[in-house]
């Protein structure tokens, strides 16, 4: 089974920055789109950013202009740089391999981002 291991979360003050990383064991990593999801308390999981196999990025309106997604195919990693964090960015963040826009594998443990006011 493919593993997705997220890291980089933590407690951050509003207005601060944080960078999340995800290492993916998928051997054909470069062939797939990748996404970052988040799930806030008492809310459903939502896609916040994605980067295609062709390195095209898309963002949810709520994070557009503040978050940047990137990937390093040589290292099988996808990164989410988060700036100007808001309290409503507080969530568990998950990375995921995407196939036709849908999650391809089981979810990893995620990494918790807690933005304090």
Secondary structure, DSSP 4 states (H G I P E B T S, - for coil): ---EEEE--EEEETT--EEEEEEE--TTGGGSEEEEEEE-TTS--EEEEEE-TT--EEE-TTTTTTEEEEEETTTTEEEEEE-S--GGG-EEEEEEEEETTEE-S-----EEEEEE-
